[in-house]
């Protein structure tokens, strides 16, 4: 028969359970941190893909040129109605309507934005066709890269 004052866990049982939790955590946490960086990069590229589709639809709907300008240093890009009569083509100038300004998540950067003509911007004409084609490469803090490619007819693909 068991006495009431002998119920509970022993110190050795508690130490063993704590050690097992520590070992499992040491294995799992670095993997979960890696997954987070991958998800942030994949999410940023998917957001860019959606924003390029938005830019294309806005160009068609408003019958205006819509440009996307990439800032590799700041990790941002802007989508705006680009007027040929105001300022420089491909640059967001005063008086041009902004559709969206995007800042990439922490740890994700624009590695390269390269479009035909050697510029870091592209635009869609009033029929939704790109005037420039090329790619944007994004990178996370772990060094993983994804590239979003815009071909001559405006088709988008992630590599």
BATORGU-618758 format. One record per residue (C-alpha): x, y, z; residue in three letters; residue number from 1; chain. Coordinates in steps of 0.2 Angstrom, whole numbers, plus 2048, in hexadecimal, padded with zeros to 3 digits. Last residue first. Layout:
! residues N
{X: X, Y: Y, Z: Z, residu: ALA, num: NUM, chaine: A}
...
***
This chain:
! residues 159
{X: 840, Y: 899, Z: 6D1, residu: UNK, num: 159, chaine: A}
{X: 830, Y: 8A2, Z: 6D3, residu: UNK, num: 158, chaine: A}
{X: 826, Y: 8A6, Z: 6C3, residu: UNK, num: 157, chaine: A}
{X: 81D, Y: 8B5, Z: 6BC, residu: UNK, num: 156, chaine: A}
{X: 816, Y: 8B6, Z: 6AA, residu: UNK, num: 155, chaine: A}
{X: 817, Y: 8C8, Z: 6A4, residu: UNK, num: 154, chaine: A}
{X: 819, Y: 8C5, Z: 691, residu: UNK, num: 153, chaine: A}
{X: 82C, Y: 8C8, Z: 691, residu: UNK, num: 152, chaine: A}
{X: 82F, Y: 8BD, Z: 6A1, residu: UNK, num: 151, chaine: A}
{X: 82E, Y: 8C3, Z: 6B3, residu: UNK, num: 150, chaine: A}
{X: 839, Y: 8B8, Z: 6BE, residu: UNK, num: 149, chaine: A}
{X: 837, Y: 8B7, Z: 6D1, residu: UNK, num: 148, chaine: A}
{X: 847, Y: 8B0, Z: 6D9, residu: UNK, num: 147, chaine: A}
{X: 849, Y: 8A8, Z: 6E9, residu: UNK, num: 146, chaine: A}
{X: 859, Y: 8A7, Z: 6F4, residu: UNK, num: 145, chaine: A}
{X: 85E, Y: 89F, Z: 704, residu: UNK, num: 144, chaine: A}
{X: 86D, Y: 8A7, Z: 70C, residu: UNK, num: 143, chaine: A}
{X: 868, Y: 8A4, Z: 71E, residu: UNK, num: 142, chaine: A}
{X: 863, Y: 8B7, Z: 720, residu: UNK, num: 141, chaine: A}
{X: 856, Y: 8B5, Z: 712, residu: UNK, num: 140, chaine: A}
{X: 859, Y: 8BA, Z: 700, residu: UNK, num: 139, chaine: A}
{X: 84E, Y: 8C1, Z: 6F2, residu: UNK, num: 138, chaine: A}
{X: 852, Y: 8C1, Z: 6E0, residu: UNK, num: 137, chaine: A}
{X: 848, Y: 8CC, Z: 6D4, residu: UNK, num: 136, chaine: A}
{X: 847, Y: 8C8, Z: 6C2, residu: UNK, num: 135, chaine: A}
{X: 846, Y: 8CE, Z: 6B0, residu: UNK, num: 134, chaine: A}
{X: 83A, Y: 8D5, Z: 6A4, residu: UNK, num: 133, chaine: A}
{X: 836, Y: 8E7, Z: 69F, residu: UNK, num: 132, chaine: A}
{X: 827, Y: 8F0, Z: 697, residu: UNK, num: 131, chaine: A}
{X: 81C, Y: 8E3, Z: 69F, residu: UNK, num: 130, chaine: A}
{X: 80B, Y: 8E0, Z: 697, residu: UNK, num: 129, chaine: A}
{X: 7FC, Y: 8E5, Z: 6A1, residu: UNK, num: 128, chaine: A}
{X: 7F3, Y: 8EE, Z: 692, residu: UNK, num: 127, chaine: A}
{X: 7F6, Y: 8FF, Z: 69A, residu: UNK, num: 126, chaine: A}
{X: 809, Y: 8FB, Z: 69B, residu: UNK, num: 125, chaine: A}
{X: 811, Y: 8F2, Z: 6AA, residu: UNK, num: 124, chaine: A}
{X: 821, Y: 8F8, Z: 6B1, residu: UNK, num: 123, chaine: A}
{X: 832, Y: 8F2, Z: 6B7, residu: UNK, num: 122, chaine: A}
{X: 83F, Y: 8F8, Z: 6C3, residu: UNK, num: 121, chaine: A}
{X: 851, Y: 8F5, Z: 6C8, residu: UNK, num: 120, chaine: A}
{X: 858, Y: 8F9, Z: 6B7, residu: UNK, num: 119, chaine: A}
{X: 865, Y: 8F0, Z: 6AC, residu: UNK, num: 118, chaine: A}
{X: 85C, Y: 8F3, Z: 69C, residu: UNK, num: 117, chaine: A}
{X: 851, Y: 8E4, Z: 69E, residu: UNK, num: 116, chaine: A}
{X: 84E, Y: 8E1, Z: 6B0, residu: UNK, num: 115, chaine: A}
{X: 859, Y: 8DD, Z: 6BF, residu: UNK, num: 114, chaine: A}
{X: 854, Y: 8DD, Z: 6D1, residu: UNK, num: 113, chaine: A}
{X: 861, Y: 8D5, Z: 6DC, residu: UNK, num: 112, chaine: A}
{X: 864, Y: 8CF, Z: 6EE, residu: UNK, num: 111, chaine: A}
{X: 854, Y: 8D7, Z: 6F4, residu: UNK, num: 110, chaine: A}
{X: 854, Y: 8D3, Z: 707, residu: UNK, num: 109, chaine: A}
{X: 84B, Y: 8C8, Z: 713, residu: UNK, num: 108, chaine: A}
{X: 851, Y: 8C7, Z: 725, residu: UNK, num: 107, chaine: A}
{X: 844, Y: 8D3, Z: 72C, residu: UNK, num: 106, chaine: A}
{X: 835, Y: 8D3, Z: 720, residu: UNK, num: 105, chaine: A}
{X: 835, Y: 8DD, Z: 710, residu: UNK, num: 104, chaine: A}
{X: 82E, Y: 8EF, Z: 70F, residu: UNK, num: 103, chaine: A}
{X: 821, Y: 8F2, Z: 703, residu: UNK, num: 102, chaine: A}
{X: 81A, Y: 902, Z: 6FC, residu: UNK, num: 101, chaine: A}
{X: 809, Y: 900, Z: 6F3, residu: UNK, num: 100, chaine: A}
{X: 7FE, Y: 909, Z: 6E6, residu: UNK, num: 99, chaine: A}
{X: 808, Y: 919, Z: 6E6, residu: UNK, num: 98, chaine: A}
{X: 801, Y: 928, Z: 6DC, residu: UNK, num: 97, chaine: A}
{X: 80E, Y: 932, Z: 6D3, residu: UNK, num: 96, chaine: A}
{X: 80F, Y: 945, Z: 6D8, residu: UNK, num: 95, chaine: A}
{X: 820, Y: 944, Z: 6DF, residu: UNK, num: 94, chaine: A}
{X: 82A, Y: 937, Z: 6D6, residu: UNK, num: 93, chaine: A}
{X: 82B, Y: 924, Z: 6D8, residu: UNK, num: 92, chaine: A}
{X: 838, Y: 91F, Z: 6CC, residu: UNK, num: 91, chaine: A}
{X: 836, Y: 913, Z: 6BD, residu: UNK, num: 90, chaine: A}
{X: 835, Y: 922, Z: 6B1, residu: UNK, num: 89, chaine: A}
{X: 83C, Y: 932, Z: 6B8, residu: UNK, num: 88, chaine: A}
{X: 833, Y: 941, Z: 6BD, residu: UNK, num: 87, chaine: A}
{X: 820, Y: 945, Z: 6B8, residu: UNK, num: 86, chaine: A}
{X: 81B, Y: 944, Z: 6A6, residu: UNK, num: 85, chaine: A}
{X: 81E, Y: 931, Z: 6A3, residu: UNK, num: 84, chaine: A}
{X: 812, Y: 92E, Z: 6B2, residu: UNK, num: 83, chaine: A}
{X: 816, Y: 91E, Z: 6BC, residu: UNK, num: 82, chaine: A}
{X: 807, Y: 918, Z: 6C6, residu: UNK, num: 81, chaine: A}
{X: 80F, Y: 910, Z: 6D5, residu: UNK, num: 80, chaine: A}
{X: 816, Y: 900, Z: 6DD, residu: UNK, num: 79, chaine: A}
{X: 824, Y: 902, Z: 6E9, residu: UNK, num: 78, chaine: A}
{X: 832, Y: 8F6, Z: 6EE, residu: UNK, num: 77, chaine: A}
{X: 83B, Y: 8F4, Z: 6FE, residu: UNK, num: 76, chaine: A}
{X: 84B, Y: 8EC, Z: 705, residu: UNK, num: 75, chaine: A}
{X: 854, Y: 8FC, Z: 708, residu: UNK, num: 74, chaine: A}
{X: 863, Y: 8F8, Z: 6FE, residu: UNK, num: 73, chaine: A}
{X: 85B, Y: 8EF, Z: 6F0, residu: UNK, num: 72, chaine: A}
{X: 84E, Y: 8FC, Z: 6ED, residu: UNK, num: 71, chaine: A}
{X: 842, Y: 8F5, Z: 6E0, residu: UNK, num: 70, chaine: A}
{X: 836, Y: 900, Z: 6D5, residu: UNK, num: 69, chaine: A}
{X: 826, Y: 8F9, Z: 6CF, residu: UNK, num: 68, chaine: A}
{X: 81D, Y: 903, Z: 6C1, residu: UNK, num: 67, chaine: A}
{X: 80B, Y: 905, Z: 6BC, residu: UNK, num: 66, chaine: A}
{X: 808, Y: 90D, Z: 6AB, residu: UNK, num: 65, chaine: A}
{X: 7F6, Y: 913, Z: 6AA, residu: UNK, num: 64, chaine: A}
{X: 7E5, Y: 90C, Z: 6A3, residu: UNK, num: 63, chaine: A}
{X: 7DE, Y: 90B, Z: 6B5, residu: UNK, num: 62, chaine: A}
{X: 7D8, Y: 8FA, Z: 6B4, residu: UNK, num: 61, chaine: A}
{X: 7E6, Y: 8F3, Z: 6A9, residu: UNK, num: 60, chaine: A}
{X: 7F4, Y: 8FB, Z: 6B3, residu: UNK, num: 59, chaine: A}
{X: 7EB, Y: 8F6, Z: 6C3, residu: UNK, num: 58, chaine: A}
{X: 7EA, Y: 8E4, Z: 6BE, residu: UNK, num: 57, chaine: A}
{X: 7FD, Y: 8E3, Z: 6BA, residu: UNK, num: 56, chaine: A}
{X: 802, Y: 8EC, Z: 6CA, residu: UNK, num: 55, chaine: A}
{X: 7F7, Y: 8DF, Z: 6D4, residu: UNK, num: 54, chaine: A}
{X: 7FF, Y: 8D1, Z: 6CB, residu: UNK, num: 53, chaine: A}
{X: 810, Y: 8D8, Z: 6D0, residu: UNK, num: 52, chaine: A}
{X: 80A, Y: 8DA, Z: 6E2, residu: UNK, num: 51, chaine: A}
{X: 805, Y: 8C8, Z: 6E2, residu: UNK, num: 50, chaine: A}
{X: 816, Y: 8C2, Z: 6DC, residu: UNK, num: 49, chaine: A}
{X: 81E, Y: 8CE, Z: 6E9, residu: UNK, num: 48, chaine: A}
{X: 814, Y: 8C6, Z: 6F7, residu: UNK, num: 47, chaine: A}
{X: 819, Y: 8B5, Z: 6F1, residu: UNK, num: 46, chaine: A}
{X: 82B, Y: 8BA, Z: 6F2, residu: UNK, num: 45, chaine: A}
{X: 829, Y: 8C1, Z: 703, residu: UNK, num: 44, chaine: A}
{X: 81F, Y: 8B2, Z: 709, residu: UNK, num: 43, chaine: A}
{X: 82D, Y: 8A6, Z: 703, residu: UNK, num: 42, chaine: A}
{X: 83A, Y: 8B0, Z: 70B, residu: UNK, num: 41, chaine: A}
{X: 831, Y: 8B1, Z: 71C, residu: UNK, num: 40, chaine: A}
{X: 82D, Y: 89F, Z: 71B, residu: UNK, num: 39, chaine: A}
{X: 83F, Y: 89A, Z: 718, residu: UNK, num: 38, chaine: A}
{X: 845, Y: 8A5, Z: 726, residu: UNK, num: 37, chaine: A}
{X: 837, Y: 89D, Z: 732, residu: UNK, num: 36, chaine: A}
{X: 83C, Y: 88B, Z: 72C, residu: UNK, num: 35, chaine: A}
{X: 84E, Y: 88E, Z: 732, residu: UNK, num: 34, chaine: A}
{X: 848, Y: 894, Z: 743, residu: UNK, num: 33, chaine: A}
{X: 83E, Y: 884, Z: 744, residu: UNK, num: 32, chaine: A}
{X: 84D, Y: 87A, Z: 740, residu: UNK, num: 31, chaine: A}
{X: 857, Y: 883, Z: 74D, residu: UNK, num: 30, chaine: A}
{X: 849, Y: 880, Z: 75A, residu: UNK, num: 29, chaine: A}
{X: 847, Y: 86D, Z: 758, residu: UNK, num: 28, chaine: A}
{X: 857, Y: 865, Z: 75D, residu: UNK, num: 27, chaine: A}
{X: 85B, Y: 870, Z: 76C, residu: UNK, num: 26, chaine: A}
{X: 849, Y: 86F, Z: 771, residu: UNK, num: 25, chaine: A}
{X: 849, Y: 85C, Z: 771, residu: UNK, num: 24, chaine: A}
{X: 859, Y: 85B, Z: 77B, residu: UNK, num: 23, chaine: A}
{X: 852, Y: 868, Z: 788, residu: UNK, num: 22, chaine: A}
{X: 841, Y: 85F, Z: 789, residu: UNK, num: 21, chaine: A}
{X: 84A, Y: 84E, Z: 78C, residu: UNK, num: 20, chaine: A}
{X: 855, Y: 857, Z: 79A, residu: UNK, num: 19, chaine: A}
{X: 846, Y: 85E, Z: 7A3, residu: UNK, num: 18, chaine: A}
{X: 83E, Y: 84D, Z: 7A3, residu: UNK, num: 17, chaine: A}
{X: 84D, Y: 844, Z: 7AA, residu: UNK, num: 16, chaine: A}
{X: 84F, Y: 852, Z: 7B7, residu: UNK, num: 15, chaine: A}
{X: 83D, Y: 850, Z: 7BC, residu: UNK, num: 14, chaine: A}
{X: 83E, Y: 83D, Z: 7BE, residu: UNK, num: 13, chaine: A}
{X: 84F, Y: 83E, Z: 7C8, residu: UNK, num: 12, chaine: A}
{X: 846, Y: 84B, Z: 7D4, residu: UNK, num: 11, chaine: A}
{X: 838, Y: 83E, Z: 7D8, residu: UNK, num: 10, chaine: A}
{X: 827, Y: 841, Z: 7D2, residu: UNK, num: 9, chaine: A}
{X: 817, Y: 841, Z: 7DD, residu: UNK, num: 8, chaine: A}
{X: 810, Y: 835, Z: 7EA, residu: UNK, num: 7, chaine: A}
{X: 81A, Y: 82F, Z: 7F9, residu: UNK, num: 6, chaine: A}
{X: 811, Y: 839, Z: 807, residu: UNK, num: 5, chaine: A}
{X: 800, Y: 830, Z: 803, residu: UNK, num: 4, chaine: A}
{X: 807, Y: 81F, Z: 808, residu: UNK, num: 3, chaine: A}
{X: 806, Y: 811, Z: 7FB, residu: UNK, num: 2, chaine: A}
{X: 800, Y: 800, Z: 800, residu: UNK, num: 1, chaine: A}
***
